[in-house]
Amino acid sequence: MSYSVLLVDDEEDVSLAIKKKLNWQEMGFEEPSYARNGLEALDSAEENTPDVVMTDIQMPYMNGLELARKLKELYPGIRIIIFSGYDEFEYAKEAIRLEAEEYILKPIDAVELKNVFQRIKESLDKERDDRQNLEKLTNYYMESLPLLQEDFFAALLDGKIQTDQIEKLMADYQIELKGNRYCAALIHISTTDIPEGMSHVLLSVSVRRLAEERLKEKWNARFFSYLGSTAIIAGFESDEDIMRFTDDCDRLCRLAGNVCKANVTIGIGGASDTIEGLTASYSGAKDAVSYRVLYGTSKAINISEIAPANDKSESLPESDLHDIFKKMKMEDEEALCKAVESYVDRGTDVGMSVQDYNFFVIDLISEIYRFIRGNQINPDEIFGQGDDVYTMVSQLERKELSNWLRELCLKIQARLRDKRTDTSKSFVGKAIEYIEDHYADQDLSVDRVCSELSVSTAYFSTVFKKETGKTFVTYLTDYRMDKAVQLLIGTEEKTYVIASKVGYADPNYFSYVFKKQFGTSPSKYKQGQ
């Protein structure tokens, strides 16, 4: 590659003499172009910026020092050589201030000039190589960026990134999570319900692509592979946004069943005010997925909606009892009993000292105590009031300890089930009260009720049908029809008035629904009564 040179002097014969002093091509430069003064040189540089400008100082219109100053402002990387017939210190000092490569006195010596251009050539070559290497590194970095981002997300969920490093790493990896609340989600694909001829890996890729199409842009969600599954993290402005995200995930699960023929459950963890809180949120997302045994598959499950009210157990650190605690929340008593037996077998040994055994018992009871308090359960309901649990349990031999722990865990499991049922009944009761108060409102919908109760439609629909045996729409229709019958029998109102009073804007549609419900029109029903 050759570099371009511009000679600037109001005496053309001087420039011609300089051009003849060097073999420019041999040195790696193009044949120099020529400008008669500073203004002409600026115009030439604007059109085709040279790599090197060699200029005299004394010229009309704009002297060489002013030209050098403007060129450095416009093109910081340009090399400037100043030559002059005046051996004046002020000129040389100004040339140094302008970062000129050389200050050469006339008459110009060919050897000196050659040495100057050799040094400039080496400097330009190094700069070009550095720039090319930087471009290569930048290209490599950009190609590697998706992998670097996935590694960052995985380390974040593992809790392996220090809090004070998160912001810097996110900037380095060009990650932006906007919002005031953050949460993680986990896409679980059933391994036992895979379409014929399709591998689980390909099915996962298909589901992930569908999920990215539906959720990535709308929620600025980040997708990445983590421990064999697809994880999602996103930032939200409010808890209402998280509910809407949950509903979108629920629709995605059903869509994946139709489009990909996959049985998909999406678990959504609890929200956090900080990025580092995504570690706990992901743990909640895993637990939410495990709740599919209770709430069914092909749906989104938000841990914040299904956990008992004020449940703080999600923030407890994982311990050896974590598997037992997890199974307590399920309704599989056999799995819980096996987990208890395994825990006692692993934690105790016939050769352990009495002191070691006592410490094991102390840790066991302490962690169970923290768990039940975290789930808002009164310890007296589990341990008994006033009993010295430590003394009693420390006297039990291994088999007795296993039996005692099994019965205790089954009791806690039953209490959690009761709390969950109580929460659901209370929640559904509020929904029914809202229906009774607003059934006449023509705009009453499941979305409006969910907004009032601050829950997702996905969770609401599941719990409402489980408790009432009816969908929201069916329940609302039945209630409106019951009210319509009361008005038909107890008043002389016209059909269109009754229709309006029970929430129907169109009397014809009201009559259609009524006939579908009772097998006859409103007027004939009234006559029959």
Secondary structure by P-SEA (a helix, b strand, c coil): cbbbbbbbcccaaaaaaaaacccccccccccbbbbccaaaaaaaaaaccccbbbbbcccccccaaaaaaaaaaacccbbbbbbcccccaaaaaaaaaacccccccccccaaaaaaaaaaaaaaaaaaaaaaaaaaaaaaaaaaaaaaaaaaaaaaaaaccccccaaaaaaaaacccccccccbbbbbbbbcccccccccaaaaaaaaaaaaaacccccccbbbbbcccbbbbbbccccaaaaaaaaaaaaaaaaaaaaacccbbbbbbccccccccaaaaaaaaaaaaaaccccccccbbbbccccccccccccccccccaaaaaaaaacccaaaaaaaaaaaaaaaccccccaaaaaaaaaaaaaaaaaaaaaaccccccccccccaaaaaaaaccaaaaaaaaaaaaaaaaaaaaaaaaaaaaaaaaaaaaaaaaccccccccaaaaaaaacccaaaaaaaaaaaccccaaaaaaaaaaaaaaaaaacccccaaaaaaaaccccaaaaaaaaaaaccccaaaaaaac
